[in-house]
Amino acid sequence: MSASELEDVIDRSHEALDAFQKGDPAPALQLFSQRDDVTLANPFGPPARGWDAVVETAQQAASNYREGEAVGFERVSGYETPELAYIVEIESYRSKVGGSEDLTPLALRVTTVFRREEEGWRIVHRHADPITSTRPAHSVLGS
Protein backbone atom coordinates (compact mmCIF):
# COMPACT_ATOMS: atom_id res chain seq x y z
CA MET A 1 0.00 0.00 0.00
CA SER A 2 1.20 3.44 -0.78
CA ALA A 3 1.25 6.58 1.30
CA SER A 4 -1.65 7.84 -0.81
CA GLU A 5 -3.75 4.90 0.47
CA LEU A 6 -3.02 6.01 4.02
CA GLU A 7 -3.95 9.58 3.13
CA ASP A 8 -7.20 8.27 1.63
CA VAL A 9 -8.04 6.60 4.97
CA ILE A 10 -7.14 9.80 6.83
CA ASP A 11 -9.44 11.76 4.50
CA ARG A 12 -12.22 9.22 5.11
CA SER A 13 -11.68 9.58 8.86
CA HIS A 14 -12.08 13.34 8.57
CA GLU A 15 -15.36 12.85 6.68
CA ALA A 16 -16.46 10.34 9.33
CA LEU A 17 -15.71 12.85 12.08
CA ASP A 18 -18.10 15.28 10.42
CA ALA A 19 -20.84 12.63 10.87
CA PHE A 20 -19.65 12.10 14.45
CA GLN A 21 -20.44 15.76 15.20
CA LYS A 22 -23.99 15.03 14.06
CA GLY A 23 -24.22 12.16 16.58
CA ASP A 24 -23.40 9.33 14.16
CA PRO A 25 -20.35 7.21 15.13
CA ALA A 26 -20.90 4.50 12.47
CA PRO A 27 -18.69 5.93 9.68
CA ALA A 28 -15.79 6.43 12.11
CA LEU A 29 -16.18 2.96 13.62
CA GLN A 30 -15.94 1.42 10.14
CA LEU A 31 -12.33 2.64 10.02
CA PHE A 32 -11.25 1.08 13.33
CA SER A 33 -9.50 -2.23 13.73
CA GLN A 34 -11.72 -4.88 15.27
CA ARG A 35 -8.82 -6.65 16.98
CA ASP A 36 -8.59 -7.06 20.76
CA ASP A 37 -5.89 -4.40 21.12
CA VAL A 38 -7.87 -1.53 19.56
CA THR A 39 -8.15 1.47 21.91
CA LEU A 40 -10.08 4.72 22.09
CA ALA A 41 -9.55 7.56 24.55
CA ASN A 42 -11.88 10.54 24.27
CA PRO A 43 -12.66 13.62 26.39
CA PHE A 44 -15.72 11.99 28.01
CA GLY A 45 -14.15 9.14 29.94
CA PRO A 46 -11.35 6.66 30.46
CA PRO A 47 -9.71 4.74 27.61
CA ALA A 48 -11.59 1.79 26.14
CA ARG A 49 -9.82 -1.37 24.93
CA GLY A 50 -11.26 -4.04 22.66
CA TRP A 51 -13.80 -3.79 19.87
CA ASP A 52 -16.96 -3.98 22.00
CA ALA A 53 -15.69 -1.37 24.47
CA VAL A 54 -14.59 0.94 21.64
CA VAL A 55 -18.02 0.70 19.98
CA GLU A 56 -19.78 1.47 23.26
CA THR A 57 -17.44 4.37 24.04
CA ALA A 58 -17.77 5.87 20.55
CA GLN A 59 -21.56 5.63 20.67
CA GLN A 60 -21.64 7.33 24.07
CA ALA A 61 -19.26 10.07 22.90
CA ALA A 62 -21.19 10.72 19.68
CA SER A 63 -24.42 11.05 21.68
CA ASN A 64 -22.95 14.24 23.20
CA TYR A 65 -22.94 15.99 19.79
CA ARG A 66 -25.67 17.08 17.42
CA GLU A 67 -26.16 19.26 14.38
CA GLY A 68 -22.41 19.81 14.18
CA GLU A 69 -19.75 19.80 11.53
CA ALA A 70 -16.02 19.41 11.08
CA VAL A 71 -14.46 22.78 10.38
CA GLY A 72 -10.80 21.87 9.84
CA PHE A 73 -7.87 19.58 10.54
CA GLU A 74 -4.40 20.97 11.21
CA ARG A 75 -1.68 18.34 10.82
CA VAL A 76 0.99 18.84 13.47
CA SER A 77 3.04 15.74 12.72
CA GLY A 78 2.89 12.32 11.17
CA TYR A 79 5.03 9.32 10.37
CA GLU A 80 4.57 6.10 8.44
CA THR A 81 6.31 2.73 8.41
CA PRO A 82 5.20 -0.26 6.32
CA GLU A 83 3.09 -1.57 9.23
CA LEU A 84 2.23 1.44 11.44
CA ALA A 85 1.58 5.13 11.00
CA TYR A 86 0.46 8.00 13.18
CA ILE A 87 -0.80 11.53 12.86
CA VAL A 88 -1.11 14.31 15.41
CA GLU A 89 -3.71 16.91 14.56
CA ILE A 90 -5.72 19.76 15.95
CA GLU A 91 -9.30 19.05 14.93
CA SER A 92 -11.77 21.94 14.82
CA TYR A 93 -15.53 21.54 15.01
CA ARG A 94 -18.73 23.45 15.53
CA SER A 95 -21.46 21.50 17.30
CA LYS A 96 -24.26 21.50 19.82
CA VAL A 97 -22.68 19.77 22.80
CA GLY A 98 -24.65 18.12 25.59
CA GLY A 99 -27.92 19.89 26.21
CA SER A 100 -26.80 23.17 24.66
CA GLU A 101 -28.94 24.69 21.91
CA ASP A 102 -26.02 26.79 20.68
CA LEU A 103 -23.56 25.75 18.01
CA THR A 104 -20.26 26.03 19.84
CA PRO A 105 -16.75 25.97 18.38
CA LEU A 106 -14.50 23.31 19.87
CA ALA A 107 -11.02 21.98 19.18
CA LEU A 108 -9.37 18.70 20.09
CA ARG A 109 -5.74 17.63 20.25
CA VAL A 110 -5.72 14.19 18.64
CA THR A 111 -3.23 11.39 18.09
CA THR A 112 -4.37 8.64 15.73
CA VAL A 113 -2.38 5.44 15.17
CA PHE A 114 -3.02 3.36 12.06
CA ARG A 115 -2.02 -0.24 11.45
CA ARG A 116 -1.88 -2.06 8.15
CA GLU A 117 -4.26 -5.03 8.35
CA GLU A 118 -5.52 -7.48 5.73
CA GLU A 119 -8.23 -5.09 4.51
CA GLY A 120 -5.97 -2.01 4.53
CA TRP A 121 -5.04 0.72 6.98
CA ARG A 122 -7.16 0.68 10.15
CA ILE A 123 -7.27 2.93 13.20
CA VAL A 124 -5.78 0.96 16.08
CA HIS A 125 -5.70 3.84 18.58
CA ARG A 126 -7.24 7.30 18.85
CA HIS A 127 -6.70 9.70 21.70
CA ALA A 128 -8.54 13.03 21.72
CA ASP A 129 -8.60 15.70 24.40
CA PRO A 130 -9.43 19.41 24.57
CA ILE A 131 -5.92 20.60 25.44
CA THR A 132 -4.94 22.87 22.55
CA SER A 133 -3.21 25.68 24.43
CA THR A 134 -0.73 26.09 27.27
CA ARG A 135 -2.14 25.38 30.73
CA PRO A 136 -0.81 26.01 34.22
CA ALA A 137 0.88 23.15 36.08
CA HIS A 138 -1.94 22.79 38.60
CA SER A 139 -4.39 21.95 35.77
CA VAL A 140 -3.12 18.35 35.75
CA LEU A 141 -4.26 17.84 39.35
CA GLY A 142 -7.94 17.52 38.49
CA SER A 143 -10.77 18.62 40.68
Secondary structure by P-SEA (a helix, b strand, c coil): ccaaaaaaaaaaaaaaaaaaaaccaaaaaaaccccccbbbbcccccccccaaaaaaaaaaaaaacccbbbcccccccccccccbbbbbbbbbbbccccccccbbbbbbbbbbbbbbccccccccbbbbccccccccccccccc
